[in-house]
Amino acid sequence: MSDLKKVFGLIGKNIEYSFSKKYFTEKFSKEFFTDFEYQNFDIESIDLFPQVLKNNPNLKGLNVTIPYKEAIIHYLDSISKRATAIEAVNVIRFMPDGSLKGYNSDYYGFKKSIEPLLQPHHKRALILGTGGSAKAIAYALEELDILYTFVSREPKEHTIDYNRINITTFENYQIIINCTPVGTFPNTKEFPPIPYEYFTEKHIAFDLIYNPEETQFLKKAKKKGAITKNGLDMLVFQAEKAWSIWNKD
């Protein structure tokens, strides 16, 4: 009976096309976890999170996506040291005592995904965006000893504006990472407003988006010879990390 199933799921907004549901549903099927299921909890506001918990007593673990990776923290009983440092949560573990603990597996997924591409000249990175995912990417770059600068449309501390990016910026920053949703399906013709003509074969263009497989951001960078990668591997790595967090002894 379905009421005996162990339920895992994703909290987010406009997540109909999410990677996680398909990934975990296929995983449960392949590994014969017949008493597990994965659901999307698409909520208009983070205020509805307690209602999700109340209505789903069989919940055993959750992923968190845009736009709630930071706001969710206020609803948790504790968060891991890494999630505290990053200030964003994308995994929630339901502890044996019934409390909720937040973790971050985004940083891990990104680090595992970009490491094979790195060469000695890849010293500095531009992070497009300043949300929860961008914070996780910054944390991973710190662990990789890569300096970084955030780029934002809104004036914020420790960030630069898009209109300040020029040829000198591209000479100084060899990795450009898109942590914004710009270019995600169905808005596949959109792309972050940077001068793509300055990409070279010495650059890495990394896009956290995985749908479409190749965004305009990646296409434009590839035309100039840059190494490109989308967010699919990162998502697989972070999903498996989430699975291990949920199933800790």
C-alpha positions as CSV (number, residue, x, y, z in Angstrom):
1,M,0.0,0.0,0.0
2,S,1.2,3.5,-0.9
3,D,0.7,4.7,2.7
4,L,3.5,2.4,3.8
5,K,5.9,3.9,1.3
6,K,9.0,5.9,2.3
7,V,8.6,9.3,0.6
8,F,11.5,11.5,-0.5
9,G,10.9,14.7,-2.5
10,L,11.9,18.1,-3.8
11,I,10.8,21.5,-2.4
12,G,10.9,24.3,-4.9
13,K,8.8,26.6,-7.2
14,N,7.9,25.8,-10.8
15,I,9.7,22.4,-10.6
16,E,7.6,20.4,-13.0
17,Y,10.6,19.6,-15.2
18,S,13.0,18.8,-12.3
19,F,15.9,16.4,-12.6
20,S,15.5,15.0,-9.2
21,K,12.1,13.3,-9.5
22,K,13.1,11.5,-12.7
23,Y,16.5,10.5,-11.4
24,F,15.3,9.1,-8.1
25,T,12.2,7.4,-9.6
26,E,14.5,5.6,-12.0
27,K,17.0,4.8,-9.2
28,F,14.3,3.3,-7.0
29,S,13.1,1.2,-9.9
30,K,16.5,0.0,-11.0
31,E,17.5,-0.9,-7.4
32,F,14.1,-2.5,-6.6
33,F,13.3,-0.1,-3.8
34,T,9.6,-0.8,-4.3
35,D,8.6,0.8,-1.0
36,F,10.2,4.1,-1.9
37,E,8.8,7.0,-3.9
38,Y,9.9,10.5,-4.9
39,Q,7.5,13.4,-5.2
40,N,7.7,17.1,-6.2
41,F,6.4,19.6,-3.7
42,D,5.8,22.7,-5.8
43,I,5.0,25.5,-3.4
44,E,4.3,29.2,-4.2
45,S,5.8,30.4,-1.0
46,I,8.2,29.0,1.6
47,D,5.5,29.7,4.2
48,L,3.7,26.5,2.9
49,F,6.6,24.3,3.9
50,P,5.1,23.3,7.3
51,Q,1.9,22.3,5.5
52,V,4.0,19.9,3.3
53,L,5.4,18.3,6.4
54,K,2.0,18.0,8.0
55,N,0.4,16.5,4.9
56,N,3.2,13.9,4.3
57,P,4.0,12.0,7.5
58,N,6.0,9.4,5.6
59,L,8.6,11.9,4.4
60,K,12.1,10.6,5.0
61,G,14.2,13.2,3.1
62,L,14.0,16.2,0.9
63,N,16.0,18.1,-1.7
64,V,15.6,21.9,-1.9
65,T,15.9,23.9,-5.1
66,I,15.3,27.5,-6.4
67,P,14.2,29.7,-4.8
68,Y,14.2,28.3,-1.3
69,K,17.8,27.1,-0.6
70,E,18.4,30.1,1.8
71,A,14.8,30.7,3.1
72,I,14.4,27.0,4.1
73,I,17.1,27.4,6.9
74,H,14.6,29.2,9.2
75,Y,12.4,26.0,9.2
76,L,15.2,23.6,10.2
77,D,16.3,22.5,13.7
78,S,20.0,22.3,12.8
79,I,22.3,22.6,9.8
80,S,25.7,21.0,9.0
81,K,29.0,23.0,9.3
82,R,29.3,23.2,5.5
83,A,25.7,24.3,5.0
84,T,26.3,26.9,7.8
85,A,29.4,28.2,5.9
86,I,27.7,28.2,2.6
87,E,24.4,29.8,4.0
88,A,22.3,27.6,1.8
89,V,20.7,24.1,2.1
90,N,19.7,21.7,-0.7
91,V,19.3,18.5,1.3
92,I,17.1,17.9,4.4
93,R,17.6,14.8,6.5
94,F,14.8,13.7,8.8
95,M,16.7,12.7,11.9
96,P,15.9,9.6,14.1
97,D,14.6,12.0,16.8
98,G,12.2,13.7,14.4
99,S,14.2,16.9,14.0
100,L,15.2,18.3,10.6
101,K,18.8,18.9,9.7
102,G,20.0,20.8,6.6
103,Y,23.0,19.9,4.4
104,N,24.5,21.1,1.2
105,S,25.5,18.7,-1.5
106,D,25.6,21.3,-4.4
107,Y,29.2,22.2,-3.5
108,Y,30.2,18.6,-3.6
109,G,28.5,18.0,-7.0
110,F,30.1,21.0,-8.6
111,K,33.6,20.2,-7.2
112,K,33.4,16.6,-8.5
113,S,32.1,17.8,-11.9
114,I,34.7,20.6,-12.6
115,E,37.8,19.0,-11.2
116,P,38.6,16.9,-14.3
117,L,38.6,20.1,-16.4
118,L,41.0,22.1,-14.3
119,Q,44.5,22.9,-15.6
120,P,47.3,24.9,-13.9
121,H,46.3,28.2,-15.6
122,H,42.7,28.0,-14.2
123,K,43.3,30.3,-11.3
124,R,40.3,32.6,-11.0
125,A,36.5,32.3,-11.6
126,L,33.6,34.6,-12.3
127,I,30.4,33.4,-10.7
128,L,27.3,34.8,-12.4
129,G,24.6,35.1,-9.8
130,T,24.5,35.4,-6.0
131,G,21.8,32.9,-4.9
132,G,22.1,29.7,-2.9
133,S,23.7,27.8,-5.7
134,A,26.3,30.5,-6.3
135,K,27.2,30.3,-2.6
136,A,27.8,26.6,-2.9
137,I,29.9,27.0,-6.0
138,A,32.0,29.7,-4.2
139,Y,32.6,27.3,-1.3
140,A,33.8,24.5,-3.7
141,L,36.1,27.0,-5.4
142,E,37.7,27.9,-2.1
143,E,38.3,24.2,-1.5
144,L,40.0,24.0,-4.9
145,D,42.1,27.1,-4.2
146,I,40.5,29.1,-7.0
147,L,39.8,32.8,-6.4
148,Y,36.4,34.0,-7.4
149,T,34.3,37.1,-7.9
150,F,30.5,37.3,-7.9
151,V,28.7,39.1,-10.8
152,S,25.2,40.6,-10.1
153,R,22.7,42.9,-11.7
154,E,22.0,44.4,-8.3
155,P,24.7,46.3,-6.4
156,K,25.9,44.1,-3.6
157,E,29.1,43.9,-1.5
158,H,31.9,41.9,-3.0
159,T,30.3,41.8,-6.4
160,I,30.8,43.5,-9.8
161,D,28.2,44.6,-12.3
162,Y,27.8,42.9,-15.7
163,N,28.6,46.1,-17.5
164,R,32.1,46.1,-15.9
165,I,33.1,42.8,-17.6
166,N,35.5,43.5,-20.4
167,I,38.6,41.9,-22.2
168,T,40.8,42.5,-19.1
169,T,38.2,40.6,-17.0
170,F,38.5,37.6,-19.3
171,E,42.3,37.8,-19.2
172,N,42.2,37.7,-15.4
173,Y,39.4,35.1,-15.0
174,Q,39.7,31.8,-16.8
175,I,36.5,30.2,-15.5
176,I,33.0,31.6,-16.0
177,I,30.2,29.8,-14.1
178,N,26.5,30.6,-14.8
179,C,24.6,30.1,-11.6
180,T,21.5,32.0,-12.8
181,P,18.4,30.4,-14.3
182,V,18.9,32.5,-17.5
183,G,18.6,30.2,-20.5
184,T,16.7,27.4,-18.8
185,F,13.9,25.7,-20.7
186,P,11.5,27.1,-22.0
187,N,13.5,30.4,-22.3
188,T,16.3,28.7,-24.3
189,K,17.1,31.8,-26.4
190,E,18.2,33.8,-23.4
191,F,21.8,34.1,-22.1
192,P,23.7,36.1,-19.4
193,P,24.8,39.6,-20.7
194,I,28.6,39.1,-20.9
195,P,31.0,39.8,-23.9
196,Y,31.3,36.3,-25.3
197,E,33.8,37.4,-27.9
198,Y,36.5,37.4,-25.2
199,F,36.3,33.6,-24.5
200,T,39.3,31.6,-25.6
201,E,40.5,28.0,-25.6
202,K,42.1,28.8,-22.2
203,H,38.6,29.4,-20.6
204,I,36.1,27.1,-19.0
205,A,32.4,27.9,-19.4
206,F,30.3,26.0,-16.8
207,D,26.6,26.2,-16.7
208,L,24.6,24.8,-13.8
209,I,21.6,24.5,-16.2
210,Y,21.1,21.0,-17.7
211,N,17.9,21.7,-19.7
212,P,18.6,22.4,-22.5
213,E,21.7,20.3,-22.7
214,E,23.6,23.1,-24.4
215,T,22.5,26.6,-23.4
216,Q,23.2,29.7,-25.5
217,F,25.8,30.6,-22.8
218,L,27.7,27.3,-23.6
219,K,27.2,27.6,-27.4
220,K,28.6,31.1,-27.5
221,A,31.6,30.2,-25.4
222,K,32.3,27.0,-27.4
223,K,32.4,29.0,-30.6
224,K,35.4,30.8,-29.2
225,G,37.1,27.6,-28.3
226,A,36.3,27.4,-24.6
227,I,35.9,24.1,-22.7
228,T,32.2,23.8,-21.8
229,K,30.2,21.7,-19.4
230,N,26.5,21.7,-18.3
231,G,25.1,20.9,-14.9
232,L,24.0,17.3,-15.4
233,D,27.1,15.6,-13.9
234,M,26.9,18.0,-11.0
235,L,23.3,17.0,-10.4
236,V,24.1,13.3,-10.4
237,F,26.9,13.8,-8.0
238,Q,24.8,15.9,-5.6
239,A,21.9,13.6,-5.9
240,E,24.0,10.6,-4.8
241,K,25.5,12.6,-2.0
242,A,21.9,13.5,-0.9
243,W,21.1,9.8,-0.9
244,S,24.0,9.0,1.3
245,I,23.0,11.8,3.7
246,W,19.5,10.5,4.0
247,N,20.7,7.0,4.7
248,K,23.4,7.7,7.2
249,D,23.4,5.3,10.2
